[in-house]
């Protein structure tokens, strides 16, 4: 280990830095000093600043570290504490397993364990469980603090149109007491939105009027349907604070300390209309739109959503046409993009026809078999290691039992103490045996999951039979597992962009799908 290259991983959230001094500089210097003392060359320092440890996929430095580990760039990851790597047990164990597959071990500066040994892995599991408990405790304390301030009428939310959020007391980076002060121009815009709705306009009509007039949201973006809806339903505008009491399981309201923007009669009229409109039956579109969000707008590249248009025939009857339309147009109106209608049935049939040809491709079948069996292999390896650890603990229990009898024979302990120790050993042994039996059962079940090429080939060749009984949600899920996105070429042909694992499998030429603005 003395000649291994070391990767240093450091992370700090603003809360921890302010409260406990876990600064990036402090962590880095401590880790560098440890490497110098052991004569270890440092490959690189990976730092995530101001990011919570709750998730791994939103930390760019951690993702770079994992990618470099796969390339064999270093042999050891050194952290200040394991909760810098992840705060929940499952994420931490998954990261350690990924490192282990590429011959990389993990070491903590302040915690004594080695991931190369069974006892070290056991210690890591215990510490990861403690880290997860700490995360939940922090979240619970913050939630209770927010709820207490809400009850007192103090606003604890984010920026809101019509008001300026001001910090009146600073406790830490995440704990501040705030107040709201009215911004006259923004307040007038909020009143205008309420008035338009009370006069009979709907969400989309209000959105279009605001966007065409050049108004923007608090973040400087164009208004959307949901933005208008949220403004009309926000009780902050009548001087109230909404919060949820988890014990009572329903929302409560407190009188806020801030000045209201909307007079109560206008609020009552708006919410009378909201109740009336929410009770109206929704227009049913008999289509599942399985390509929603996968299909990209040919003009702006946004995801497309389901929609319809209605045409009047010469005889006076109506015909409904089912289309995909640009989501930016759908949500933010004509100032953002054009509808760019794409006939739903035509594009869906085109995509499904080409996928039927794809799924019988030999490389895809081999990849599926390899991936499924690789996951099973890793799970079997993990279960085997856990059973080996239990076997070691069972042997240690037998040794402890023998040592207890020897101490009794040498008159070192009394018969009462012997009985007490034997009782503890018996209880521990029973727990170990029970857990080993459970792991053995899980191990046997996992082995039965291994699949062969003929099995998966036969299943994929029956795609039509598998596809038809699927629910719309299952169909969407299947397509999202295979397709990254679907775009249109300049010749209006459909281009299917596959997931990375399928990227080198070619598809046959596509047909042109007409789209109109």
C-alpha positions as CSV (number, residue, x, y, z in Angstrom):
1,X,0.0,0.0,0.0
2,X,3.0,2.3,0.5
3,X,3.4,2.9,-3.3
4,X,-0.3,3.3,-4.1
5,X,-1.7,6.4,-5.7
6,X,-4.3,8.2,-3.6
7,X,-7.4,10.1,-4.6
8,X,-8.6,12.7,-2.0
9,X,-12.3,13.3,-1.9
10,X,-13.7,16.2,0.1
11,X,-17.2,17.6,0.4
12,X,-18.8,20.3,2.5
13,X,-22.3,21.7,2.6
14,X,-22.7,25.4,3.6
15,X,-24.5,24.3,6.8
16,X,-21.7,22.1,7.9
17,X,-19.0,24.6,7.1
18,X,-20.8,27.4,9.0
19,X,-21.7,25.2,12.0
20,X,-18.8,22.9,12.5
21,X,-15.9,24.3,10.4
22,X,-15.7,21.3,8.0
23,X,-14.2,23.6,5.4
24,X,-12.7,22.3,2.2
25,X,-9.3,23.8,3.1
26,X,-9.3,22.1,6.5
27,X,-10.2,18.7,5.1
28,X,-7.7,19.0,2.2
29,X,-4.8,20.0,4.5
30,X,-5.5,17.1,7.0
31,X,-5.7,14.6,4.2
32,X,-2.5,15.9,2.5
33,X,-0.6,15.7,5.8
34,X,-1.7,12.1,6.3
35,X,-0.5,11.2,2.8
36,X,2.8,12.9,3.4
37,X,3.3,11.0,6.6
38,X,2.7,7.6,4.8
39,X,4.7,8.5,1.7
40,X,1.6,8.2,-0.6
41,X,1.6,10.1,-3.9
42,X,-1.7,12.1,-4.4
43,X,-3.2,11.5,-7.8
44,X,-5.9,14.3,-7.6
45,X,-8.1,16.2,-5.1
46,X,-11.9,15.8,-5.9
47,X,-13.9,18.5,-4.2
48,X,-17.7,19.1,-4.1
49,X,-18.4,22.4,-2.4
50,X,-21.8,23.4,-1.0
51,X,-23.5,20.2,-2.0
52,X,-25.5,17.9,0.3
53,X,-24.4,14.3,0.7
54,X,-27.9,13.0,0.4
55,X,-27.5,12.1,-3.3
56,X,-24.5,10.9,-5.4
57,X,-25.6,11.7,-8.9
58,X,-25.7,15.5,-8.4
59,X,-22.0,15.7,-7.3
60,X,-19.8,16.3,-10.3
61,X,-16.5,15.7,-8.4
62,X,-17.7,12.4,-7.1
63,X,-18.8,11.3,-10.6
64,X,-15.3,12.2,-11.9
65,X,-13.7,10.2,-9.2
66,X,-15.8,7.1,-10.0
67,X,-15.0,7.5,-13.7
68,X,-11.2,7.8,-13.0
69,X,-11.4,4.7,-10.7
70,X,-12.7,2.7,-13.6
71,X,-9.6,3.7,-15.6
72,X,-7.3,2.5,-12.8
73,X,-5.9,6.0,-12.1
74,X,-5.5,5.3,-8.4
75,X,-5.7,2.5,-5.8
76,X,-7.0,4.2,-2.7
77,X,-9.7,6.8,-1.9
78,X,-9.0,8.8,1.3
79,X,-11.8,10.8,3.0
80,X,-11.9,12.8,6.2
81,X,-15.1,10.9,7.3
82,X,-17.2,8.4,5.4
83,X,-20.2,10.7,5.5
84,X,-18.3,13.0,3.2
85,X,-18.8,10.3,0.5
86,X,-22.5,9.6,1.2
87,X,-24.9,10.0,4.1
88,X,-27.3,7.2,3.4
89,X,-26.2,3.6,3.9
90,X,-27.3,2.2,0.5
91,X,-25.5,4.9,-1.6
92,X,-22.3,4.5,0.5
93,X,-22.2,0.7,0.0
94,X,-22.9,1.1,-3.7
95,X,-20.0,3.5,-4.1
96,X,-17.7,1.2,-2.1
97,X,-18.7,-1.7,-4.3
98,X,-18.0,0.2,-7.5
99,X,-14.6,1.1,-6.2
100,X,-13.9,-2.4,-5.1
101,X,-14.7,-3.8,-8.6
102,X,-11.9,-1.8,-10.0
103,X,-9.4,-2.6,-7.2
104,X,-9.8,0.6,-5.3
105,X,-10.1,0.6,-1.5
106,X,-11.5,3.3,0.8
107,X,-10.0,4.7,3.9
108,X,-11.2,7.3,6.4
109,X,-8.8,9.7,8.2
110,X,-10.8,9.8,11.4
111,X,-12.5,6.4,11.5
112,X,-10.6,3.1,11.9
113,X,-11.6,0.6,9.2
114,X,-10.3,-1.1,6.1
115,X,-12.6,-2.1,3.3
116,X,-10.3,-4.9,2.3
117,X,-11.1,-7.0,5.4
118,X,-14.5,-8.5,6.4
119,X,-14.4,-6.8,9.8
120,X,-13.6,-3.5,8.1
121,X,-16.6,-4.0,5.8
122,X,-18.8,-4.7,8.8
123,X,-17.5,-1.5,10.5
124,X,-18.3,0.5,7.4
125,X,-21.9,-0.8,7.3
126,X,-22.3,0.3,10.9
127,X,-20.9,3.8,10.3
128,X,-22.9,4.2,7.1
129,X,-26.1,3.5,9.1
130,X,-25.0,6.1,11.7
131,X,-24.4,8.6,9.0
132,X,-27.9,8.0,7.6
133,X,-29.4,8.5,11.1
134,X,-27.5,11.8,11.4
135,X,-28.9,13.0,8.0
136,X,-32.4,12.2,9.2
137,X,-31.9,13.9,12.5
138,X,-30.6,17.1,10.7
139,X,-33.6,17.1,8.4
140,X,-36.0,16.5,11.2
141,X,-34.5,19.4,13.3
142,X,-34.7,21.7,10.3
143,X,-38.3,20.7,9.6
144,X,-39.4,21.3,13.2
145,X,-37.6,24.6,13.3
146,X,-39.4,25.7,10.1
147,X,-42.7,24.6,11.5
148,X,-42.2,26.5,14.8
149,X,-41.4,29.7,12.9
150,X,-44.4,29.2,10.6
151,X,-46.7,28.9,13.6
152,X,-45.4,32.3,14.7
153,X,-46.3,33.8,11.4
154,X,-42.8,34.0,10.0
155,X,-42.2,33.2,6.3
156,X,-39.6,30.5,5.7
157,X,-40.0,29.9,2.0
158,X,-38.1,31.0,-1.1
159,X,-38.4,34.1,-3.3
160,X,-41.9,35.1,-4.1
161,X,-43.3,37.5,-6.7
162,X,-44.6,40.7,-5.0
163,X,-42.3,40.6,-2.0
164,X,-38.6,40.9,-1.0
165,X,-37.4,38.2,1.4
166,X,-35.2,39.9,4.0
167,X,-33.1,38.1,6.7
168,X,-33.9,39.7,10.1
169,X,-31.8,37.3,12.2
170,X,-28.8,35.2,11.0
171,X,-28.2,31.9,12.9
172,X,-26.2,30.0,10.3
173,X,-26.0,29.6,6.5
174,X,-29.2,27.5,6.6
175,X,-30.9,28.9,9.6
176,X,-32.2,32.5,9.2
177,X,-35.2,34.3,10.4
178,X,-36.8,36.1,7.4
179,X,-39.5,38.7,6.8
180,X,-41.4,39.9,3.7
181,X,-41.6,43.5,2.5
182,X,-43.9,44.5,-0.4
183,X,-42.3,45.4,-3.8
184,X,-45.0,47.8,-5.2
185,X,-44.5,47.1,-8.9
186,X,-44.5,43.3,-8.4
187,X,-47.5,43.6,-6.1
188,X,-49.4,45.4,-8.8
189,X,-48.6,42.6,-11.2
190,X,-49.9,40.0,-8.7
191,X,-53.1,42.0,-8.3
192,X,-53.5,42.2,-12.1
193,X,-53.3,38.4,-12.4
194,X,-56.0,38.0,-9.7
195,X,-58.2,40.6,-11.4
196,X,-57.9,38.9,-14.8
197,X,-58.9,35.5,-13.4
198,X,-61.8,37.1,-11.5
199,X,-63.0,38.7,-14.7
200,X,-63.2,35.3,-16.4
201,X,-59.9,34.6,-18.1
202,X,-58.3,31.1,-17.7
203,X,-54.7,30.2,-16.8
204,X,-53.5,29.9,-20.4
205,X,-55.2,33.2,-21.5
206,X,-53.6,35.0,-18.5
207,X,-50.2,33.4,-19.3
208,X,-50.3,34.5,-22.9
209,X,-51.4,38.1,-22.0
210,X,-48.6,38.4,-19.5
211,X,-45.9,37.0,-21.8
212,X,-47.0,39.1,-24.8
213,X,-46.9,42.2,-22.6
214,X,-43.3,41.5,-21.6
215,X,-43.9,40.6,-18.0
216,X,-41.5,38.0,-16.4
217,X,-41.5,35.9,-13.2
218,X,-39.4,36.5,-10.1
219,X,-36.6,34.5,-11.7
220,X,-36.8,36.5,-15.0
221,X,-38.5,33.7,-17.0
222,X,-41.6,33.7,-19.1
223,X,-44.8,32.9,-17.3
224,X,-46.2,29.3,-17.5
225,X,-49.6,27.9,-16.7
226,X,-48.4,26.3,-13.5
227,X,-46.8,29.6,-12.4
228,X,-50.2,31.4,-12.8
229,X,-52.0,28.6,-11.0
230,X,-49.6,28.7,-8.0
231,X,-49.9,32.5,-7.7
232,X,-53.7,32.3,-7.5
233,X,-53.5,29.6,-4.8
234,X,-50.8,31.1,-2.6
235,X,-52.3,32.2,0.8
236,X,-49.2,34.4,1.4
237,X,-50.9,37.1,-0.7
238,X,-53.7,37.5,1.8
239,X,-51.3,37.6,4.8
240,X,-51.4,34.0,5.8
241,X,-48.7,31.3,6.3
242,X,-49.5,27.7,5.2
243,X,-47.7,24.8,6.9
244,X,-48.3,21.1,7.5
245,X,-48.5,19.5,11.0
246,X,-47.2,15.9,10.5
247,X,-49.0,14.7,13.6
248,X,-52.4,15.9,12.4
249,X,-51.7,15.1,8.7
250,X,-53.3,18.1,7.3
251,X,-52.5,21.7,6.4
252,X,-52.8,24.5,8.9
253,X,-52.7,28.3,8.5
254,X,-51.3,31.0,10.7
255,X,-51.6,34.8,10.5
256,X,-48.4,36.1,9.0
257,X,-46.4,39.1,10.1
258,X,-46.2,40.4,6.5
259,X,-48.5,42.9,4.7
260,X,-51.1,41.3,2.4
261,X,-51.3,42.2,-1.3
262,X,-54.7,40.8,-2.3
263,X,-57.9,42.1,-0.6
264,X,-60.1,39.4,0.8
265,X,-63.1,40.0,-1.4
266,X,-61.0,39.5,-4.6
267,X,-59.4,36.3,-3.1
268,X,-62.9,34.9,-2.3
269,X,-64.1,35.6,-5.8
270,X,-61.0,34.0,-7.4
271,X,-61.3,30.9,-5.3
272,X,-65.0,30.6,-6.0
273,X,-64.1,30.4,-9.7
274,X,-61.2,28.0,-9.0
275,X,-63.6,25.6,-7.2
276,X,-66.2,25.8,-10.1
277,X,-63.6,25.1,-12.8
278,X,-62.0,22.3,-10.9
279,X,-65.4,20.5,-10.8
280,X,-65.9,20.6,-14.5
281,X,-65.3,17.3,-16.3
282,X,-62.0,17.1,-18.1
283,X,-61.9,16.6,-21.9
284,X,-60.9,13.0,-22.5
285,X,-58.3,12.3,-25.1
286,X,-58.4,8.5,-25.9
287,X,-54.7,8.2,-26.5
288,X,-51.7,7.3,-24.3
289,X,-48.9,9.4,-25.8
290,X,-46.2,6.9,-25.0
291,X,-43.5,9.1,-26.7
292,X,-44.2,12.2,-24.5
293,X,-40.9,13.9,-23.5
294,X,-38.8,11.4,-25.6
295,X,-40.0,13.3,-28.8
296,X,-38.1,16.6,-29.3
297,X,-39.6,19.7,-30.8
298,X,-38.1,20.2,-34.3
299,X,-37.8,24.0,-33.6
300,X,-36.6,24.5,-30.0
301,X,-35.6,21.0,-28.9
302,X,-37.9,20.9,-25.9
303,X,-39.8,17.7,-25.0
304,X,-43.2,17.3,-26.7
305,X,-46.4,16.5,-25.0
306,X,-49.8,15.1,-26.1
307,X,-52.5,17.4,-27.5
308,X,-55.3,17.4,-30.0
309,X,-57.0,19.7,-32.5
310,X,-60.6,19.5,-33.6
311,X,-61.7,20.1,-37.3
312,X,-65.3,20.7,-38.5
313,X,-66.4,18.6,-41.4
314,X,-68.6,19.9,-44.3
315,X,-71.6,18.1,-42.7
316,X,-71.1,20.0,-39.5
317,X,-69.7,17.0,-37.5
318,X,-66.4,17.2,-35.7
319,X,-63.2,15.2,-36.1
320,X,-60.4,15.1,-33.4
321,X,-56.8,14.8,-34.5
322,X,-54.2,13.5,-32.0
323,X,-50.8,15.3,-32.0
324,X,-47.7,15.8,-30.1
325,X,-47.0,19.5,-29.5
326,X,-44.0,21.4,-28.2
327,X,-44.1,21.5,-24.3
328,X,-42.7,25.0,-24.3
329,X,-45.5,26.3,-26.4
330,X,-48.0,24.2,-24.4
331,X,-46.8,25.6,-21.1
332,X,-45.7,29.2,-22.0
333,X,-47.6,30.1,-25.1
334,X,-46.7,31.4,-28.5
335,X,-44.0,33.8,-27.3
336,X,-41.8,30.8,-26.5
337,X,-42.3,28.5,-29.6
338,X,-44.7,27.3,-32.2
339,X,-46.9,24.2,-31.6
340,X,-45.1,22.2,-34.3
341,X,-47.8,19.5,-34.3
342,X,-46.6,15.9,-35.1
343,X,-49.3,13.3,-35.9
344,X,-49.3,10.9,-32.9
345,X,-50.3,7.6,-34.6
346,X,-47.8,8.1,-37.5
347,X,-44.7,8.8,-35.3
348,X,-45.5,6.1,-32.8
349,X,-46.0,3.4,-35.4
350,X,-42.7,4.4,-37.1
351,X,-40.8,4.2,-33.8
352,X,-42.4,0.8,-32.8
353,X,-41.7,-0.7,-36.2
354,X,-38.0,0.2,-36.0
355,X,-37.7,-1.1,-32.4
356,X,-39.1,-4.5,-33.4
357,X,-36.2,-4.8,-35.8
358,X,-33.7,-3.5,-33.2
359,X,-34.6,-5.9,-30.3
360,X,-33.8,-9.0,-32.3
361,X,-30.2,-7.7,-33.0
362,X,-27.6,-10.3,-31.7
363,X,-25.5,-7.6,-29.9
364,X,-28.5,-6.3,-28.0
365,X,-29.4,-9.8,-26.8
366,X,-25.8,-10.5,-25.7
367,X,-25.6,-7.1,-23.9
368,X,-28.9,-7.8,-22.0
369,X,-27.7,-11.3,-20.9
370,X,-24.3,-9.9,-19.8
371,X,-25.8,-7.0,-17.9
372,X,-28.4,-9.1,-16.0
373,X,-25.9,-11.8,-15.2
374,X,-23.3,-9.2,-14.1
375,X,-25.8,-7.7,-11.6
376,X,-26.6,-11.1,-10.3
377,X,-22.9,-12.0,-10.0
378,X,-22.3,-8.9,-7.9
379,X,-25.2,-9.6,-5.7
380,X,-24.1,-13.2,-5.2
381,X,-20.6,-12.0,-4.3
382,X,-21.9,-9.6,-1.8
383,X,-24.1,-12.2,-0.2
384,X,-21.2,-14.7,-0.1
385,X,-19.0,-12.2,1.7
386,X,-21.7,-11.5,4.2
387,X,-22.1,-15.2,4.9
388,X,-18.3,-15.6,5.3
389,X,-18.4,-12.7,7.8
390,X,-21.1,-14.5,9.8
391,X,-19.1,-17.8,9.7
392,X,-16.2,-15.9,11.2
393,X,-18.5,-14.5,13.9
394,X,-19.9,-18.0,14.6
395,X,-16.4,-19.4,15.1
396,X,-15.5,-16.5,17.4
397,X,-18.6,-17.2,19.4
398,X,-17.4,-20.9,19.9
399,X,-14.0,-19.6,21.0
400,X,-15.6,-17.2,23.4
401,X,-17.7,-20.1,24.8
402,X,-14.5,-22.2,25.3
403,X,-12.7,-19.3,26.9
404,X,-15.6,-18.7,29.4
405,X,-15.4,-22.4,30.5
406,X,-11.6,-22.1,31.0
407,X,-12.0,-19.0,33.1
408,X,-14.6,-20.8,35.2
409,X,-12.3,-23.8,35.7
410,X,-9.5,-21.5,36.8
411,X,-11.9,-19.8,39.3
412,X,-11.5,-16.5,37.6
413,X,-15.3,-16.1,37.2
414,X,-18.2,-17.4,39.2
415,X,-20.8,-19.9,38.0
416,X,-23.3,-17.0,37.9
417,X,-21.0,-15.0,35.6
418,X,-20.4,-18.1,33.5
419,X,-24.1,-18.5,33.0
420,X,-24.5,-14.8,32.1
421,X,-21.7,-15.0,29.5
422,X,-23.0,-18.2,28.0
423,X,-26.4,-16.7,27.7
424,X,-25.1,-13.7,25.8
425,X,-23.1,-16.0,23.5
426,X,-26.1,-18.2,22.9
427,X,-28.3,-15.2,22.0
428,X,-25.6,-13.9,19.6
429,X,-25.1,-17.3,18.0
430,X,-28.8,-17.7,17.4
431,X,-28.9,-14.3,15.7
432,X,-25.9,-15.2,13.5
433,X,-27.4,-18.5,12.5
434,X,-30.8,-16.9,11.7
435,X,-29.2,-14.2,9.6
436,X,-27.0,-16.8,7.8
437,X,-30.1,-18.8,6.9
438,X,-31.8,-15.7,5.5
439,X,-28.7,-14.9,3.4
440,X,-28.5,-18.5,2.2
441,X,-32.1,-18.3,1.1
442,X,-31.6,-15.0,-0.7
443,X,-28.4,-16.4,-2.3
444,X,-30.2,-19.4,-3.7
445,X,-33.0,-17.2,-5.0
446,X,-30.5,-14.9,-6.7
447,X,-28.7,-17.8,-8.4
448,X,-32.0,-18.7,-10.1
449,X,-32.1,-15.3,-11.7
450,X,-29.2,-16.1,-14.1
451,X,-30.4,-16.2,-17.7
452,X,-29.1,-17.7,-20.9
453,X,-28.9,-16.4,-24.5
454,X,-31.7,-18.7,-25.7
455,X,-34.0,-17.6,-22.9
456,X,-33.7,-13.9,-23.6
457,X,-33.7,-14.4,-27.4
458,X,-37.0,-16.3,-27.2
459,X,-38.5,-13.5,-24.9
460,X,-37.5,-10.7,-27.2
461,X,-38.7,-12.4,-30.4
462,X,-42.2,-12.3,-28.8
463,X,-42.1,-8.5,-28.4
464,X,-45.5,-8.1,-29.9
465,X,-47.1,-10.5,-27.4
466,X,-45.2,-8.7,-24.5
467,X,-46.0,-5.2,-25.7
468,X,-49.8,-5.5,-26.2
469,X,-50.8,-6.3,-22.5
470,X,-48.5,-3.7,-21.0
471,X,-50.1,-0.6,-19.3
472,X,-49.3,2.8,-20.7
473,X,-46.9,3.4,-17.8
474,X,-45.1,0.2,-18.6
475,X,-44.8,1.0,-22.3
476,X,-43.4,4.4,-21.5
477,X,-40.9,2.8,-19.1
478,X,-39.8,0.3,-21.6
479,X,-39.2,2.9,-24.3
480,X,-37.3,5.2,-21.8
481,X,-34.9,2.3,-21.0
482,X,-34.0,1.9,-24.7
483,X,-34.3,5.5,-26.2
484,X,-32.5,8.6,-25.1
485,X,-34.5,11.0,-27.4
486,X,-36.3,11.2,-30.7
487,X,-35.6,14.1,-33.0
488,X,-36.4,15.2,-36.6
489,X,-34.0,15.7,-39.4
490,X,-34.2,18.6,-41.9
491,X,-35.9,16.1,-44.3
492,X,-38.5,15.6,-41.6
493,X,-37.4,12.0,-41.0
494,X,-37.5,10.5,-37.5
495,X,-34.1,10.0,-35.8
496,X,-34.1,7.6,-32.8
497,X,-31.1,8.3,-30.5
498,X,-30.6,5.1,-28.4
499,X,-29.2,4.7,-24.9
500,X,-25.4,4.5,-24.7
501,X,-25.4,0.7,-24.3
502,X,-27.2,0.4,-27.7
503,X,-25.4,3.3,-29.4
504,X,-23.5,1.2,-32.0
505,X,-26.5,-0.8,-33.2
506,X,-27.7,0.7,-36.4
507,X,-31.3,1.2,-37.2
508,X,-32.9,1.0,-40.7
509,X,-33.7,4.3,-42.5
510,X,-36.7,6.2,-41.2
511,X,-39.8,7.4,-43.0
512,X,-40.6,11.1,-43.2
513,X,-43.2,12.3,-40.6
514,X,-44.9,15.5,-41.5
515,X,-45.1,18.2,-38.8
516,X,-46.8,21.5,-39.1
517,X,-46.7,24.7,-37.0
